[in-house]
Amino acid sequence: MIRASVNRMAKKTPSYACRECGDTFARWAGRCPSCGAMNAVAEITAGEAGLIARGAEQAKAASGLMIEDLADGDAAVASERFSTGMPELDRVLGGGLPAGGVALVGGEPGIGKS
């Protein structure tokens, strides 16, 4: 007796996210339950769902950080800078090269210039 092998593939469970607030859901909805935006919930891929979840974790962690105005207190102390001899480059670098720092000005795409 010959047995046919059954190839069972995992069923894809769709995920949905709101384009306005980024909240994720298991089902589609015409109106986002979180922010109330109409027709903003759309299907997303598993990779996009992971990015949204990671972004939400980072936002939650950052919510406890305090924001200080640079004009207040010791934060306004200017760091020592060295002129490059090129006025336009000094302007872009905020007054020259920072002391004890590195400034990447050019290079191949994708190496972290921005």
C-alpha positions in Angstrom: 0.0 0.0 0.0 1.4 3.4 -1.0 0.7 6.3 1.3 0.6 9.8 -0.1 2.4 12.3 2.1 0.3 15.3 3.1 2.1 18.6 3.0 0.6 20.8 5.6 1.7 24.4 5.6 1.2 26.7 8.5 -1.8 28.9 8.2 -0.9 32.6 7.9 -2.6 34.6 10.6 -3.0 38.2 9.3 -2.2 41.1 11.5 -3.6 44.6 11.2 -2.3 48.0 12.3 -3.6 51.5 12.5 -1.8 53.9 10.1 -2.5 56.8 12.5 -1.5 55.6 15.9 0.5 52.4 15.1 -1.6 50.1 17.4 -1.9 46.5 16.3 -4.9 44.2 16.2 -5.8 40.6 15.3 -8.8 41.7 13.1 -9.6 44.4 10.7 -11.9 47.2 11.9 -13.4 50.2 10.0 -12.5 52.5 12.9 -9.4 52.2 15.1 -10.4 51.3 18.7 -7.4 53.2 20.0 -7.4 56.5 18.3 -10.8 56.5 16.5 -9.4 57.1 13.0 -11.7 55.9 10.3 -10.4 53.5 7.6 -6.9 53.6 9.0 -6.6 49.9 10.0 -4.8 47.9 7.3 -3.2 44.4 7.0 0.5 44.3 7.7 3.2 41.6 7.3 4.8 39.7 10.2 8.0 41.8 9.7 6.1 45.0 9.9 4.3 43.8 13.1 7.7 43.1 14.7 8.9 46.6 13.9 5.7 48.2 15.3 6.0 46.1 18.5 9.7 47.1 18.9 8.9 50.7 18.3 6.1 50.6 20.9 8.6 49.1 23.4 11.1 51.9 22.7 8.4 54.6 23.0 7.3 53.1 26.4 10.9 53.1 27.6 11.6 56.6 26.4 8.4 58.0 28.0 10.3 58.1 31.4 13.1 60.2 30.1 13.2 63.9 31.0 13.6 66.5 28.3 15.7 69.5 29.2 16.1 72.7 27.4 19.6 73.3 26.1 19.5 76.9 27.2 19.1 75.8 30.9 22.0 75.1 33.2 25.2 73.2 32.4 23.8 71.7 29.2 24.4 75.0 27.5 28.2 74.8 28.0 29.8 74.8 24.5 32.2 72.0 23.7 35.6 73.0 22.4 35.8 72.8 18.6 38.7 72.9 16.1 38.4 74.7 12.8 38.9 72.7 9.7 39.9 75.7 7.7 36.8 75.3 5.5 34.2 77.8 6.7 31.2 75.9 5.1 32.3 72.6 6.7 32.8 74.3 10.1 29.3 75.7 9.8 27.8 72.2 9.0 29.7 70.7 11.9 28.4 73.3 14.4 31.6 75.4 14.6 34.3 72.9 13.7 35.3 69.4 14.7 34.4 68.5 18.3 37.3 67.9 20.7 37.7 64.2 21.4 35.1 63.2 18.8 34.9 61.9 15.3 32.8 63.3 12.4 32.0 61.1 9.4 31.5 63.4 6.5 31.5 61.1 3.4 31.5 57.4 2.5 29.7 54.5 0.9 25.9 54.3 1.1 24.6 52.5 4.2 27.6 53.0 6.5 25.9 55.3 9.0 26.6 58.9 7.9 23.3 60.2 9.0 
